[in-house]
Amino acid sequence: MNLRDLRYLVALADERHFGRAADRCYVSQPTLSAQIRKLEEYLGVTLVERQPKRVTLTETGEKIVERARRLLLEADAIVEVAKTDR
């Protein structure tokens, strides 16, 4: 699991569409989909319910996205500290 994977998951949660989430992350849809699947395998849970023309998060997926958002904000803050203290 890495920050990039969590960014992909948050984008998917926001967009509720693999193609739009991929565009937002500047990757191809297959790349984003594969990384989400790998994240699910790593965690051992289903995060996303994949249905034709519809993407929803599982209950566990919603909980993880909530935590991922906080983690990503902190990670971005760390980068800002590093930039300003150069």
PDB file of N, CA, C and O in Angstrom, chain B, residues numbered from 101:
ATOM      1  N   MET B 101       0.853  -1.170   0.000  1.00  0.00           N
ATOM      2  CA  MET B 101       0.000   0.000   0.000  1.00  0.00           C
ATOM      3  C   MET B 101       0.898   1.232   0.000  1.00  0.00           C
ATOM      4  O   MET B 101       1.896   1.286   0.719  1.00  0.00           O
ATOM      5  N   ASN B 102       0.535   2.212  -0.809  1.00  0.00           N
ATOM      6  CA  ASN B 102       1.307   3.449  -0.847  1.00  0.00           C
ATOM      7  C   ASN B 102       0.378   4.639  -1.039  1.00  0.00           C
ATOM      8  O   ASN B 102      -0.816   4.474  -1.288  1.00  0.00           O
ATOM      9  N   LEU B 103       0.935   5.834  -0.922  1.00  0.00           N
ATOM     10  CA  LEU B 103       0.111   7.046  -1.037  1.00  0.00           C
ATOM     11  C   LEU B 103      -0.573   7.148  -2.392  1.00  0.00           C
ATOM     12  O   LEU B 103      -1.717   7.592  -2.482  1.00  0.00           O
ATOM     13  N   ARG B 104       0.123   6.739  -3.443  1.00  0.00           N
ATOM     14  CA  ARG B 104      -0.474   6.803  -4.780  1.00  0.00           C
ATOM     15  C   ARG B 104      -1.752   5.981  -4.838  1.00  0.00           C
ATOM     16  O   ARG B 104      -2.761   6.440  -5.373  1.00  0.00           O
ATOM     17  N   ASP B 105      -1.720   4.780  -4.296  1.00  0.00           N
ATOM     18  CA  ASP B 105      -2.907   3.930  -4.305  1.00  0.00           C
ATOM     19  C   ASP B 105      -4.051   4.578  -3.540  1.00  0.00           C
ATOM     20  O   ASP B 105      -5.206   4.506  -3.958  1.00  0.00           O
ATOM     21  N   LEU B 106      -3.727   5.207  -2.427  1.00  0.00           N
ATOM     22  CA  LEU B 106      -4.767   5.880  -1.647  1.00  0.00           C
ATOM     23  C   LEU B 106      -5.319   7.088  -2.393  1.00  0.00           C
ATOM     24  O   LEU B 106      -6.511   7.381  -2.306  1.00  0.00           O
ATOM     25  N   ARG B 107      -4.459   7.789  -3.124  1.00  0.00           N
ATOM     26  CA  ARG B 107      -4.942   8.912  -3.950  1.00  0.00           C
ATOM     27  C   ARG B 107      -5.901   8.404  -5.030  1.00  0.00           C
ATOM     28  O   ARG B 107      -6.922   9.034  -5.306  1.00  0.00           O
ATOM     29  N   TYR B 108      -5.570   7.279  -5.630  1.00  0.00           N
ATOM     30  CA  TYR B 108      -6.457   6.700  -6.634  1.00  0.00           C
ATOM     31  C   TYR B 108      -7.807   6.336  -6.013  1.00  0.00           C
ATOM     32  O   TYR B 108      -8.855   6.586  -6.609  1.00  0.00           O
ATOM     33  N   LEU B 109      -7.779   5.752  -4.829  1.00  0.00           N
ATOM     34  CA  LEU B 109      -9.014   5.361  -4.168  1.00  0.00           C
ATOM     35  C   LEU B 109      -9.870   6.578  -3.828  1.00  0.00           C
ATOM     36  O   LEU B 109     -11.085   6.554  -4.022  1.00  0.00           O
ATOM     37  N   VAL B 110      -9.251   7.627  -3.329  1.00  0.00           N
ATOM     38  CA  VAL B 110      -9.994   8.851  -3.001  1.00  0.00           C
ATOM     39  C   VAL B 110     -10.582   9.471  -4.269  1.00  0.00           C
ATOM     40  O   VAL B 110     -11.730   9.917  -4.266  1.00  0.00           O
ATOM     41  N   ALA B 111      -9.815   9.500  -5.337  1.00  0.00           N
ATOM     42  CA  ALA B 111     -10.329  10.036  -6.605  1.00  0.00           C
ATOM     43  C   ALA B 111     -11.527   9.216  -7.075  1.00  0.00           C
ATOM     44  O   ALA B 111     -12.522   9.771  -7.542  1.00  0.00           O
ATOM     45  N   LEU B 112     -11.430   7.916  -6.952  1.00  0.00           N
ATOM     46  CA  LEU B 112     -12.543   7.054  -7.355  1.00  0.00           C
ATOM     47  C   LEU B 112     -13.758   7.306  -6.470  1.00  0.00           C
ATOM     48  O   LEU B 112     -14.888   7.326  -6.959  1.00  0.00           O
ATOM     49  N   ALA B 113     -13.541   7.494  -5.197  1.00  0.00           N
ATOM     50  CA  ALA B 113     -14.648   7.786  -4.283  1.00  0.00           C
ATOM     51  C   ALA B 113     -15.317   9.108  -4.649  1.00  0.00           C
ATOM     52  O   ALA B 113     -16.540   9.225  -4.581  1.00  0.00           O
ATOM     53  N   ASP B 114     -14.527  10.096  -5.034  1.00  0.00           N
ATOM     54  CA  ASP B 114     -15.075  11.404  -5.413  1.00  0.00           C
ATOM     55  C   ASP B 114     -15.805  11.353  -6.744  1.00  0.00           C
ATOM     56  O   ASP B 114     -16.890  11.918  -6.887  1.00  0.00           O
ATOM     57  N   GLU B 115     -15.216  10.683  -7.709  1.00  0.00           N
ATOM     58  CA  GLU B 115     -15.753  10.689  -9.074  1.00  0.00           C
ATOM     59  C   GLU B 115     -16.835   9.630  -9.303  1.00  0.00           C
ATOM     60  O   GLU B 115     -17.728   9.817 -10.129  1.00  0.00           O
ATOM     61  N   ARG B 116     -16.749   8.522  -8.567  1.00  0.00           N
ATOM     62  CA  ARG B 116     -17.676   7.390  -8.729  1.00  0.00           C
ATOM     63  C   ARG B 116     -17.685   6.852 -10.165  1.00  0.00           C
ATOM     64  O   ARG B 116     -18.693   6.360 -10.671  1.00  0.00           O
ATOM     65  N   HIS B 117     -16.509   6.972 -10.793  1.00  0.00           N
ATOM     66  CA  HIS B 117     -16.353   6.538 -12.185  1.00  0.00           C
ATOM     67  C   HIS B 117     -14.864   6.287 -12.435  1.00  0.00           C
ATOM     68  O   HIS B 117     -14.037   7.169 -12.205  1.00  0.00           O
ATOM     69  N   PHE B 118     -14.528   5.088 -12.904  1.00  0.00           N
ATOM     70  CA  PHE B 118     -13.114   4.749 -13.103  1.00  0.00           C
ATOM     71  C   PHE B 118     -12.435   5.654 -14.125  1.00  0.00           C
ATOM     72  O   PHE B 118     -11.303   6.087 -13.911  1.00  0.00           O
ATOM     73  N   GLY B 119     -13.104   5.941 -15.219  1.00  0.00           N
ATOM     74  CA  GLY B 119     -12.505   6.776 -16.262  1.00  0.00           C
ATOM     75  C   GLY B 119     -12.215   8.183 -15.788  1.00  0.00           C
ATOM     76  O   GLY B 119     -11.125   8.705 -16.021  1.00  0.00           O
ATOM     77  N   ARG B 120     -13.181   8.807 -15.121  1.00  0.00           N
ATOM     78  CA  ARG B 120     -12.976  10.176 -14.619  1.00  0.00           C
ATOM     79  C   ARG B 120     -11.923  10.206 -13.515  1.00  0.00           C
ATOM     80  O   ARG B 120     -11.117  11.133 -13.448  1.00  0.00           O
ATOM     81  N   ALA B 121     -11.931   9.193 -12.651  1.00  0.00           N
ATOM     82  CA  ALA B 121     -10.911   9.127 -11.601  1.00  0.00           C
ATOM     83  C   ALA B 121      -9.524   8.977 -12.215  1.00  0.00           C
ATOM     84  O   ALA B 121      -8.566   9.599 -11.756  1.00  0.00           O
ATOM     85  N   ALA B 122      -9.420   8.156 -13.243  1.00  0.00           N
ATOM     86  CA  ALA B 122      -8.135   7.975 -13.925  1.00  0.00           C
ATOM     87  C   ALA B 122      -7.668   9.281 -14.553  1.00  0.00           C
ATOM     88  O   ALA B 122      -6.495   9.636 -14.442  1.00  0.00           O
ATOM     89  N   ASP B 123      -8.573   9.996 -15.209  1.00  0.00           N
ATOM     90  CA  ASP B 123      -8.227  11.292 -15.802  1.00  0.00           C
ATOM     91  C   ASP B 123      -7.723  12.250 -14.726  1.00  0.00           C
ATOM     92  O   ASP B 123      -6.727  12.945 -14.925  1.00  0.00           O
ATOM     93  N   ARG B 124      -8.398  12.284 -13.615  1.00  0.00           N
ATOM     94  CA  ARG B 124      -8.023  13.168 -12.513  1.00  0.00           C
ATOM     95  C   ARG B 124      -6.624  12.837 -11.978  1.00  0.00           C
ATOM     96  O   ARG B 124      -5.891  13.721 -11.533  1.00  0.00           O
ATOM     97  N   CYS B 125      -6.272  11.559 -12.029  1.00  0.00           N
ATOM     98  CA  CYS B 125      -4.966  11.109 -11.522  1.00  0.00           C
ATOM     99  C   CYS B 125      -3.903  11.053 -12.617  1.00  0.00           C
ATOM    100  O   CYS B 125      -2.759  10.685 -12.352  1.00  0.00           O
ATOM    101  N   TYR B 126      -4.272  11.412 -13.837  1.00  0.00           N
ATOM    102  CA  TYR B 126      -3.348  11.412 -14.978  1.00  0.00           C
ATOM    103  C   TYR B 126      -2.769  10.029 -15.272  1.00  0.00           C
ATOM    104  O   TYR B 126      -1.583   9.881 -15.567  1.00  0.00           O
ATOM    105  N   VAL B 127      -3.641   9.021 -15.183  1.00  0.00           N
ATOM    106  CA  VAL B 127      -3.258   7.654 -15.541  1.00  0.00           C
ATOM    107  C   VAL B 127      -4.359   7.081 -16.423  1.00  0.00           C
ATOM    108  O   VAL B 127      -5.432   7.670 -16.560  1.00  0.00           O
ATOM    109  N   SER B 128      -4.081   5.929 -17.017  1.00  0.00           N
ATOM    110  CA  SER B 128      -5.105   5.277 -17.817  1.00  0.00           C
ATOM    111  C   SER B 128      -6.103   4.583 -16.900  1.00  0.00           C
ATOM    112  O   SER B 128      -5.799   4.277 -15.747  1.00  0.00           O
ATOM    113  N   GLN B 129      -7.280   4.342 -17.422  1.00  0.00           N
ATOM    114  CA  GLN B 129      -8.307   3.655 -16.632  1.00  0.00           C
ATOM    115  C   GLN B 129      -7.853   2.255 -16.225  1.00  0.00           C
ATOM    116  O   GLN B 129      -8.058   1.866 -15.075  1.00  0.00           O
ATOM    117  N   PRO B 130      -7.241   1.479 -17.133  1.00  0.00           N
ATOM    118  CA  PRO B 130      -6.772   0.154 -16.714  1.00  0.00           C
ATOM    119  C   PRO B 130      -5.730   0.215 -15.588  1.00  0.00           C
ATOM    120  O   PRO B 130      -5.712  -0.645 -14.708  1.00  0.00           O
ATOM    121  N   THR B 131      -4.873   1.227 -15.621  1.00  0.00           N
ATOM    122  CA  THR B 131      -3.866   1.378 -14.567  1.00  0.00           C
ATOM    123  C   THR B 131      -4.532   1.640 -13.226  1.00  0.00           C
ATOM    124  O   THR B 131      -4.203   1.001 -12.226  1.00  0.00           O
ATOM    125  N   LEU B 132      -5.467   2.581 -13.208  1.00  0.00           N
ATOM    126  CA  LEU B 132      -6.161   2.895 -11.959  1.00  0.00           C
ATOM    127  C   LEU B 132      -6.928   1.683 -11.449  1.00  0.00           C
ATOM    128  O   LEU B 132      -6.881   1.369 -10.260  1.00  0.00           O
ATOM    129  N   SER B 133      -7.618   1.016 -12.327  1.00  0.00           N
ATOM    130  CA  SER B 133      -8.402  -0.162 -11.943  1.00  0.00           C
ATOM    131  C   SER B 133      -7.510  -1.257 -11.366  1.00  0.00           C
ATOM    132  O   SER B 133      -7.857  -1.886 -10.366  1.00  0.00           O
ATOM    133  N   ALA B 134      -6.366  -1.481 -11.998  1.00  0.00           N
ATOM    134  CA  ALA B 134      -5.441  -2.512 -11.529  1.00  0.00           C
ATOM    135  C   ALA B 134      -4.879  -2.159 -10.156  1.00  0.00           C
ATOM    136  O   ALA B 134      -4.726  -3.037  -9.307  1.00  0.00           O
ATOM    137  N   GLN B 135      -4.573  -0.898  -9.933  1.00  0.00           N
ATOM    138  CA  GLN B 135      -4.026  -0.488  -8.642  1.00  0.00           C
ATOM    139  C   GLN B 135      -5.071  -0.596  -7.537  1.00  0.00           C
ATOM    140  O   GLN B 135      -4.747  -0.964  -6.407  1.00  0.00           O
ATOM    141  N   ILE B 136      -6.311  -0.280  -7.856  1.00  0.00           N
ATOM    142  CA  ILE B 136      -7.387  -0.434  -6.865  1.00  0.00           C
ATOM    143  C   ILE B 136      -7.549  -1.915  -6.525  1.00  0.00           C
ATOM    144  O   ILE B 136      -7.715  -2.277  -5.361  1.00  0.00           O
ATOM    145  N   ARG B 137      -7.501  -2.750  -7.531  1.00  0.00           N
ATOM    146  CA  ARG B 137      -7.613  -4.198  -7.298  1.00  0.00           C
ATOM    147  C   ARG B 137      -6.447  -4.698  -6.436  1.00  0.00           C
ATOM    148  O   ARG B 137      -6.650  -5.507  -5.531  1.00  0.00           O
ATOM    149  N   LYS B 138      -5.232  -4.222  -6.714  1.00  0.00           N
ATOM    150  CA  LYS B 138      -4.070  -4.618  -5.912  1.00  0.00           C
ATOM    151  C   LYS B 138      -4.215  -4.150  -4.463  1.00  0.00           C
ATOM    152  O   LYS B 138      -3.843  -4.867  -3.534  1.00  0.00           O
ATOM    153  N   LEU B 139      -4.754  -2.953  -4.277  1.00  0.00           N
ATOM    154  CA  LEU B 139      -4.982  -2.443  -2.929  1.00  0.00           C
ATOM    155  C   LEU B 139      -5.995  -3.324  -2.199  1.00  0.00           C
ATOM    156  O   LEU B 139      -5.822  -3.638  -1.021  1.00  0.00           O
ATOM    157  N   GLU B 140      -7.040  -3.716  -2.902  1.00  0.00           N
ATOM    158  CA  GLU B 140      -8.027  -4.621  -2.303  1.00  0.00           C
ATOM    159  C   GLU B 140      -7.383  -5.953  -1.918  1.00  0.00           C
ATOM    160  O   GLU B 140      -7.648  -6.491  -0.843  1.00  0.00           O
ATOM    161  N   GLU B 141      -6.551  -6.467  -2.789  1.00  0.00           N
ATOM    162  CA  GLU B 141      -5.871  -7.736  -2.496  1.00  0.00           C
ATOM    163  C   GLU B 141      -4.939  -7.591  -1.292  1.00  0.00           C
ATOM    164  O   GLU B 141      -4.890  -8.470  -0.432  1.00  0.00           O
ATOM    165  N   TYR B 142      -4.213  -6.500  -1.233  1.00  0.00           N
ATOM    166  CA  TYR B 142      -3.296  -6.258  -0.123  1.00  0.00           C
ATOM    167  C   TYR B 142      -4.058  -6.184   1.202  1.00  0.00           C
ATOM    168  O   TYR B 142      -3.637  -6.760   2.205  1.00  0.00           O
ATOM    169  N   LEU B 143      -5.186  -5.465   1.192  1.00  0.00           N
ATOM    170  CA  LEU B 143      -5.974  -5.295   2.412  1.00  0.00           C
ATOM    171  C   LEU B 143      -6.855  -6.508   2.718  1.00  0.00           C
ATOM    172  O   LEU B 143      -7.281  -6.707   3.856  1.00  0.00           O
ATOM    173  N   GLY B 144      -7.120  -7.307   1.699  1.00  0.00           N
ATOM    174  CA  GLY B 144      -7.950  -8.485   1.888  1.00  0.00           C
ATOM    175  C   GLY B 144      -9.432  -8.188   2.003  1.00  0.00           C
ATOM    176  O   GLY B 144     -10.186  -8.970   2.582  1.00  0.00           O
ATOM    177  N   VAL B 145      -9.850  -7.054   1.451  1.00  0.00           N
ATOM    178  CA  VAL B 145     -11.265  -6.668   1.482  1.00  0.00           C
ATOM    179  C   VAL B 145     -11.668  -6.044   0.149  1.00  0.00           C
ATOM    180  O   VAL B 145     -10.828  -5.535  -0.593  1.00  0.00           O
ATOM    181  N   THR B 146     -12.941  -6.092  -0.135  1.00  0.00           N
ATOM    182  CA  THR B 146     -13.479  -5.396  -1.301  1.00  0.00           C
ATOM    183  C   THR B 146     -13.763  -3.957  -0.900  1.00  0.00           C
ATOM    184  O   THR B 146     -14.471  -3.711   0.076  1.00  0.00           O
ATOM    185  N   LEU B 147     -13.222  -3.018  -1.640  1.00  0.00           N
ATOM    186  CA  LEU B 147     -13.432  -1.603  -1.366  1.00  0.00           C
ATOM    187  C   LEU B 147     -14.484  -0.996  -2.281  1.00  0.00           C
ATOM    188  O   LEU B 147     -15.176  -0.044  -1.919  1.00  0.00           O
ATOM    189  N   VAL B 148     -14.587  -1.570  -3.478  1.00  0.00           N
ATOM    190  CA  VAL B 148     -15.422  -0.991  -4.526  1.00  0.00           C
ATOM    191  C   VAL B 148     -16.362  -2.049  -5.090  1.00  0.00           C
ATOM    192  O   VAL B 148     -15.944  -3.161  -5.414  1.00  0.00           O
ATOM    193  N   GLU B 149     -17.619  -1.693  -5.199  1.00  0.00           N
ATOM    194  CA  GLU B 149     -18.591  -2.533  -5.902  1.00  0.00           C
ATOM    195  C   GLU B 149     -18.606  -2.069  -7.351  1.00  0.00           C
ATOM    196  O   GLU B 149     -18.979  -0.933  -7.645  1.00  0.00           O
ATOM    197  N   ARG B 150     -18.203  -2.950  -8.248  1.00  0.00           N
ATOM    198  CA  ARG B 150     -18.113  -2.610  -9.667  1.00  0.00           C
ATOM    199  C   ARG B 150     -19.374  -3.109 -10.364  1.00  0.00           C
ATOM    200  O   ARG B 150     -19.643  -4.310 -10.403  1.00  0.00           O
ATOM    201  N   GLN B 151     -20.136  -2.179 -10.909  1.00  0.00           N
ATOM    202  CA  GLN B 151     -21.345  -2.501 -11.649  1.00  0.00           C
ATOM    203  C   GLN B 151     -21.313  -1.730 -12.965  1.00  0.00           C
ATOM    204  O   GLN B 151     -20.667  -0.686 -13.062  1.00  0.00           O
ATOM    205  N   PRO B 152     -22.005  -2.241 -13.968  1.00  0.00           N
ATOM    206  CA  PRO B 152     -22.014  -1.507 -15.238  1.00  0.00           C
ATOM    207  C   PRO B 152     -22.487  -0.064 -15.037  1.00  0.00           C
ATOM    208  O   PRO B 152     -23.572   0.185 -14.512  1.00  0.00           O
ATOM    209  N   LYS B 153     -21.667   0.852 -15.456  1.00  0.00           N
ATOM    210  CA  LYS B 153     -21.974   2.285 -15.427  1.00  0.00           C
ATOM    211  C   LYS B 153     -22.185   2.839 -14.020  1.00  0.00           C
ATOM    212  O   LYS B 153     -22.752   3.919 -13.852  1.00  0.00           O
ATOM    213  N   ARG B 154     -21.726   2.095 -13.009  1.00  0.00           N
ATOM    214  CA  ARG B 154     -21.921   2.570 -11.636  1.00  0.00           C
ATOM    215  C   ARG B 154     -20.826   2.019 -10.727  1.00  0.00           C
ATOM    216  O   ARG B 154     -20.505   0.831 -10.767  1.00  0.00           O
ATOM    217  N   VAL B 155     -20.272   2.883  -9.926  1.00  0.00           N
ATOM    218  CA  VAL B 155     -19.251   2.489  -8.953  1.00  0.00           C
ATOM    219  C   VAL B 155     -19.716   2.954  -7.581  1.00  0.00           C
ATOM    220  O   VAL B 155     -20.049   4.124  -7.395  1.00  0.00           O
ATOM    221  N   THR B 156     -19.737   2.043  -6.630  1.00  0.00           N
ATOM    222  CA  THR B 156     -20.044   2.416  -5.256  1.00  0.00           C
ATOM    223  C   THR B 156     -18.979   1.827  -4.341  1.00  0.00           C
ATOM    224  O   THR B 156     -18.357   0.814  -4.658  1.00  0.00           O
ATOM    225  N   LEU B 157     -18.787   2.467  -3.225  1.00  0.00           N
ATOM    226  CA  LEU B 157     -17.846   1.954  -2.245  1.00  0.00           C
ATOM    227  C   LEU B 157     -18.582   1.051  -1.272  1.00  0.00           C
ATOM    228  O   LEU B 157     -19.748   1.276  -0.947  1.00  0.00           O
ATOM    229  N   THR B 158     -17.888   0.040  -0.820  1.00  0.00           N
ATOM    230  CA  THR B 158     -18.442  -0.803   0.233  1.00  0.00           C
ATOM    231  C   THR B 158     -18.383  -0.001   1.538  1.00  0.00           C
ATOM    232  O   THR B 158     -17.784   1.073   1.591  1.00  0.00           O
ATOM    233  N   GLU B 159     -19.000  -0.530   2.567  1.00  0.00           N
ATOM    234  CA  GLU B 159     -18.944   0.135   3.869  1.00  0.00           C
ATOM    235  C   GLU B 159     -17.493   0.260   4.336  1.00  0.00           C
ATOM    236  O   GLU B 159     -17.080   1.305   4.838  1.00  0.00           O
ATOM    237  N   THR B 160     -16.738  -0.806   4.166  1.00  0.00           N
ATOM    238  CA  THR B 160     -15.318  -0.771   4.517  1.00  0.00           C
ATOM    239  C   THR B 160     -14.577   0.228   3.642  1.00  0.00           C
ATOM    240  O   THR B 160     -13.708   0.954   4.126  1.00  0.00           O
ATOM    241  N   GLY B 161     -14.914   0.271   2.361  1.00  0.00           N
ATOM    242  CA  GLY B 161     -14.296   1.227   1.455  1.00  0.00           C
ATOM    243  C   GLY B 161     -14.521   2.662   1.908  1.00  0.00           C
ATOM    244  O   GLY B 161     -13.606   3.484   1.857  1.00  0.00           O
ATOM    245  N   GLU B 162     -15.740   2.966   2.351  1.00  0.00           N
ATOM    246  CA  GLU B 162     -16.058   4.310   2.843  1.00  0.00           C
ATOM    247  C   GLU B 162     -15.200   4.655   4.054  1.00  0.00           C
ATOM    248  O   GLU B 162     -14.676   5.765   4.152  1.00  0.00           O
ATOM    249  N   LYS B 163     -15.057   3.708   4.976  1.00  0.00           N
ATOM    250  CA  LYS B 163     -14.247   3.944   6.175  1.00  0.00           C
ATOM    251  C   LYS B 163     -12.783   4.186   5.819  1.00  0.00           C
ATOM    252  O   LYS B 163     -12.127   5.056   6.393  1.00  0.00           O
ATOM    253  N   ILE B 164     -12.286   3.411   4.874  1.00  0.00           N
ATOM    254  CA  ILE B 164     -10.885   3.546   4.472  1.00  0.00           C
ATOM    255  C   ILE B 164     -10.660   4.860   3.735  1.00  0.00           C
ATOM    256  O   ILE B 164      -9.633   5.509   3.931  1.00  0.00           O
ATOM    257  N   VAL B 165     -11.601   5.257   2.892  1.00  0.00           N
ATOM    258  CA  VAL B 165     -11.474   6.535   2.180  1.00  0.00           C
ATOM    259  C   VAL B 165     -11.429   7.690   3.177  1.00  0.00           C
ATOM    260  O   VAL B 165     -10.650   8.627   3.008  1.00  0.00           O
ATOM    261  N   GLU B 166     -12.250   7.626   4.199  1.00  0.00           N
ATOM    262  CA  GLU B 166     -12.263   8.683   5.221  1.00  0.00           C
ATOM    263  C   GLU B 166     -10.876   8.818   5.866  1.00  0.00           C
ATOM    264  O   GLU B 166     -10.375   9.929   6.043  1.00  0.00           O
ATOM    265  N   ARG B 167     -10.276   7.707   6.207  1.00  0.00           N
ATOM    266  CA  ARG B 167      -8.943   7.734   6.813  1.00  0.00           C
ATOM    267  C   ARG B 167      -7.880   8.136   5.794  1.00  0.00           C
ATOM    268  O   ARG B 167      -6.933   8.848   6.126  1.00  0.00           O
ATOM    269  N   ALA B 168      -8.042   7.680   4.561  1.00  0.00           N
ATOM    270  CA  ALA B 168      -7.084   8.010   3.505  1.00  0.00           C
ATOM    271  C   ALA B 168      -7.053   9.512   3.247  1.00  0.00           C
ATOM    272  O   ALA B 168      -5.987  10.086   3.020  1.00  0.00           O
ATOM    273  N   ARG B 169      -8.209  10.140   3.281  1.00  0.00           N
ATOM    274  CA  ARG B 169      -8.260  11.596   3.086  1.00  0.00           C
ATOM    275  C   ARG B 169      -7.416  12.310   4.146  1.00  0.00           C
ATOM    276  O   ARG B 169      -6.645  13.216   3.827  1.00  0.00           O
ATOM    277  N   ARG B 170      -7.564  11.902   5.384  1.00  0.00           N
ATOM    278  CA  ARG B 170      -6.793  12.529   6.471  1.00  0.00           C
ATOM    279  C   ARG B 170      -5.296  12.265   6.293  1.00  0.00           C
ATOM    280  O   ARG B 170      -4.471  13.163   6.462  1.00  0.00           O
ATOM    281  N   LEU B 171      -4.968  11.042   5.955  1.00  0.00           N
ATOM    282  CA  LEU B 171      -3.566  10.675   5.766  1.00  0.00           C
ATOM    283  C   LEU B 171      -2.940  11.481   4.629  1.00  0.00           C
ATOM    284  O   LEU B 171      -1.813  11.959   4.749  1.00  0.00           O
ATOM    285  N   LEU B 172      -3.677  11.628   3.528  1.00  0.00           N
ATOM    286  CA  LEU B 172      -3.152  12.368   2.379  1.00  0.00           C
ATOM    287  C   LEU B 172      -2.979  13.851   2.698  1.00  0.00           C
ATOM    288  O   LEU B 172      -2.034  14.480   2.222  1.00  0.00           O
ATOM    289  N   LEU B 173      -3.881  14.410   3.497  1.00  0.00           N
ATOM    290  CA  LEU B 173      -3.722  15.802   3.921  1.00  0.00           C
ATOM    291  C   LEU B 173      -2.439  15.964   4.734  1.00  0.00           C
ATOM    292  O   LEU B 173      -1.701  16.933   4.553  1.00  0.00           O
ATOM    293  N   GLU B 174      -2.179  15.023   5.620  1.00  0.00           N
ATOM    294  CA  GLU B 174      -0.955  15.073   6.420  1.00  0.00           C
ATOM    295  C   GLU B 174       0.287  14.889   5.551  1.00  0.00           C
ATOM    296  O   GLU B 174       1.296  15.566   5.752  1.00  0.00           O
ATOM    297  N   ALA B 175       0.214  13.981   4.596  1.00  0.00           N
ATOM    298  CA  ALA B 175       1.345  13.772   3.688  1.00  0.00           C
ATOM    299  C   ALA B 175       1.628  15.041   2.887  1.00  0.00           C
ATOM    300  O   ALA B 175       2.787  15.413   2.705  1.00  0.00           O
ATOM    301  N   ASP B 176       0.581  15.701   2.409  1.00  0.00           N
ATOM    302  CA  ASP B 176       0.760  16.949   1.665  1.00  0.00           C
ATOM    303  C   ASP B 176       1.345  18.035   2.564  1.00  0.00           C
ATOM    304  O   ASP B 176       2.150  18.849   2.111  1.00  0.00           O
ATOM    305  N   ALA B 177       0.947  18.052   3.834  1.00  0.00           N
ATOM    306  CA  ALA B 177       1.483  19.027   4.782  1.00  0.00           C
ATOM    307  C   ALA B 177       2.974  18.797   5.012  1.00  0.00           C
ATOM    308  O   ALA B 177       3.739  19.751   5.149  1.00  0.00           O
ATOM    309  N   ILE B 178       3.380  17.545   5.052  1.00  0.00           N
ATOM    310  CA  ILE B 178       4.802  17.228   5.201  1.00  0.00           C
ATOM    311  C   ILE B 178       5.593  17.780   4.023  1.00  0.00           C
ATOM    312  O   ILE B 178       6.669  18.347   4.208  1.00  0.00           O
ATOM    313  N   VAL B 179       5.071  17.618   2.827  1.00  0.00           N
ATOM    314  CA  VAL B 179       5.742  18.141   1.629  1.00  0.00           C
ATOM    315  C   VAL B 179       5.837  19.663   1.707  1.00  0.00           C
ATOM    316  O   VAL B 179       6.864  20.233   1.339  1.00  0.00           O
ATOM    317  N   GLU B 180       4.792  20.326   2.177  1.00  0.00           N
ATOM    318  CA  GLU B 180       4.814  21.779   2.293  1.00  0.00           C
ATOM    319  C   GLU B 180       5.860  22.251   3.298  1.00  0.00           C
ATOM    320  O   GLU B 180       6.551  23.239   3.052  1.00  0.00           O
ATOM    321  N   VAL B 181       5.981  21.556   4.422  1.00  0.00           N
ATOM    322  CA  VAL B 181       7.012  21.900   5.403  1.00  0.00           C
ATOM    323  C   VAL B 181       8.392  21.780   4.764  1.00  0.00           C
ATOM    324  O   VAL B 181       9.241  22.657   4.929  1.00  0.00           O
ATOM    325  N   ALA B 182       8.605  20.705   4.043  1.00  0.00           N
ATOM    326  CA  ALA B 182       9.896  20.504   3.397  1.00  0.00           C
ATOM    327  C   ALA B 182      10.181  21.621   2.386  1.00  0.00           C
ATOM    328  O   ALA B 182      11.312  22.100   2.294  1.00  0.00           O
ATOM    329  N   LYS B 183       9.175  22.030   1.640  1.00  0.00           N
ATOM    330  CA  LYS B 183       9.359  23.090   0.633  1.00  0.00           C
ATOM    331  C   LYS B 183       9.682  24.422   1.276  1.00  0.00           C
ATOM    332  O   LYS B 183      10.540  25.159   0.791  1.00  0.00           O
ATOM    333  N   THR B 184       9.002  24.733   2.363  1.00  0.00           N
ATOM    334  CA  THR B 184       9.194  26.053   2.980  1.00  0.00           C
ATOM    335  C   THR B 184      10.457  26.128   3.818  1.00  0.00           C
ATOM    336  O   THR B 184      10.954  27.223   4.082  1.00  0.00           O
ATOM    337  N   ASP B 185      10.985  24.994   4.240  1.00  0.00           N
ATOM    338  CA  ASP B 185      12.181  24.990   5.082  1.00  0.00           C
ATOM    339  C   ASP B 185      13.472  24.760   4.307  1.00  0.00           C
ATOM    340  O   ASP B 185      14.512  24.499   4.912  1.00  0.00           O
ATOM    341  N   ARG B 186      13.429  24.849   3.009  1.00  0.00           N
ATOM    342  CA  ARG B 186      14.639  24.633   2.195  1.00  0.00           C
ATOM    343  C   ARG B 186      15.596  25.782   2.334  1.00  0.00           C
ATOM    344  O   ARG B 186      16.665  25.773   1.724  1.00  0.00           O
TER     345      ARG B 186
END
